[in-house]
Amino acid sequence: MLDELIKEYNKLQLKYGDINLDSINFGGCKTNPDICYVFMNPTGRNIAANKEWKGLKAPWIGTKNVWDLFYKLNVIDEELFLKIKSKPGKAWTEEFANEVYKKVASNKIYITNLAKCTQKDARPLPDEIYEKYLELFLREIDIINPKKIILFGNQISTVVLKEKISISKVRKQQFLLNNKYKCYCVYYPVGNGRFNMDKSIEDITYIKENYL
């Protein structure tokens, strides 16, 4: 069923993304993960967006900073983290990407973006584009059936939950998506939000320890 969603995401790439890049979809544990992490949208820094790349089209392949977060949250171990930090982005291979996401999956974690349309840079997207992906995203969530969902940033939280969210006012609070999925809104931890990574880690650690 996820394969059918990928076909739809690829169509939307032609409408809302850079036509010279591929859509980036999701990766990790695809059956009842403990946590689903939801980011904004991919950029061309993800080398899996290159049309020559035939492996996983998963978030954050060939990047470094977000893996600081996932290391501190025990999504990846120290050995793999050091490999990521020492490896230039262009040196990632399809085999190494598989190794990284095999570890992510083994820890019952699923990583996705709300919008899968890859842009060549980190330009902001309007709510209207994220909303074009919302129905498909909800189908994606129904398929994987996560125990918890972490929504990164004000914009993604607002679009998914359909209410105005300010992270500073809702830290560590629980929301229900479709009266079923437990959601938590957390500071965006990379890019311009990198200075908030420690707060993101604090909140996610609290959520993991205090919410079943």
N, C-alpha and C positions, 0 to 999 in steps of 0.2 A: 504493500500500500504506500510506503514511503517512496517507492520508485515512481508511482503515479504523481506524487507531489513534486518530485524533482522535475518531471516533464513540464508541469505548470510553472515552476520557478524559472525554468529555462526560457519559457515564453515571456515571462515578465522581465527577464534580463534585457530582452530586445526592446522593451518599452521604456524601462526606467534606469537601466544600467549602461555601462560603456559597451558598445557592440563589439569591441575588440577583445573583451574579457568575458570569461565564463562566470555564471552564477556560482556562488559559494553557498552550500546548503547546511549541513549539520554533521556531527560526529560523536562517537562515544557509545554508551549503553543505550540501546534502542528499545528495551523492554523493561518498563517499570523502574527507571533509574531513581536513585535516592534524591538527586537534585538535577534539575534542568536549568542551565544558565543561559539567559537570553540577552544578547548584545544587540547593537543597533543595526549596522549593515557593513559588509566587507569592503575593503579597498584593494587596489592593485598591488599593495605591499604583500598580500597573500599570494605566494607564487603558484598556488593551485588554481588561481584564476586564469593563468596563462593557458591558451588553447592547446599548447603542446603537452601540458600536464595531463596524464591519463589516469592518475591515481585518485585518492580521496579528494573530494571537493569540500573540505571541512574548514571551519573557522581557524584563523590565526596560524596557518601553516607558513613557515618561513619568517615568522616574527618572533620577538623576544619578550617584550615588556609584560604581556598578559600572563606569561608563564611564571613570572614572579608571584603573581596572585595565586595561580594554581599550585605552585610548589608550597607556598605558605598554608594553603588549605588542604594539603596532603592529597591532592588529585594526582600529582606525579611525585616520584621519589627523587632523592638528591642526585643519584647517578644520572638519571635521565635529564634532570634540570641542568646539570653541569654540561651535558652534551648540547642541550639547546642553547645555552648561553655562549658556548665556545664556537658554535657553528654559524657562519654567515648565512643570511636568509637564502641566498641563491644556492647554497650548498645542501639545502634540504633535498633529499631524494624521496621518491614515492615510497620506498621501503622504510625510510626513517619516519615519514609521516604516519605510516601504518604502525610503527613501533610506539610512537607517542600516543596515538588514539587507542591502541590496544590497552595501554596502561590506563588511560582515561576511562575506558569501558570497564576494565577490571575493578575499578573503584566505584562503579555504579553511577557515573556522571555522564550527562548528555550536554553538549554545547551547541548552541544554535544562534542565529540572528533573527530578529523579527523580519526585517527586509533582507532578502537574499541578493538584491541587485548590486553587483560590484561596481563601484566607481573608481576612476583612476586615482583619486586622492580622497582626503577625508572631508570633503565638502558636506555641509549639513543638508539633510533631506527634510522637506516639509512633512507635516503630519499626514497630508493627503496621500503621499506615497506609502508610508507605513500602513495606512489604513487599507490600501489595496492588497496588502499581504495578510491582513488580519484573519480573514476567513480561512485561508490556507494554513496559517500558523495554528489556528484552533484545531483544525483537522490533524495537524502534525502532533499536537499535544494529546489529542484523543488517542492517537495510534500508540504513542510511547507511554502514556499514562504515568507521569512522574509523581513521586511522593511530595516533592516541594519544587516550586519554581522561583528562581531568583531573577528579578527584572532589574536591569542596570540602567539607572538614570531617570530623570524626570520625564523625558519625552516618551520613552518606551513604556514606562509604567502608566503614563496617562493614556496612551493609545490602547494598550492591552486591557486595562481595567475600566476604561471609558469614564474616568473621572479625573479631575485635575489633581495631580500629585506633585507635592514638593517633598523631596527626599528628607530634607532636614526636619520636617514636621511628622514624618511617619516611620522613622527609624525603628526597626525591630517589631513593627506591627504586622499582623497577619490580615491578608485579604483573601476572599474567595473568588475564584474565576469560574463563572458558569455554575456557581453553587457546588463546586466539586474540588477544584484544584487550589491548594494552599500556596499563596503568592506572597512574596516579600520584596519590597522596593529598596534598592541599595544604590549608593553612590556609584557613578560610572568610574571604573578604576584605571582606564588607560587613555592615551591621547591627552587632550586638555584636562581630563579628570584624573591624571596620574597622581596628583598631590592628594587625592582622596582615597588612594588605595588602602592605607592603614585603616581608615574608617570602614571601608568595604569589608576588609578582613575581620575587623572587630564584629561587625553586624552579622556577617555570615557565620562566624564561629558561634555567636550567641544563638542564632537561629538553629543551627545544627544541634546544639546542646540542650535547647529549651523547648523546641517544638517537635512533636512527634509527627 
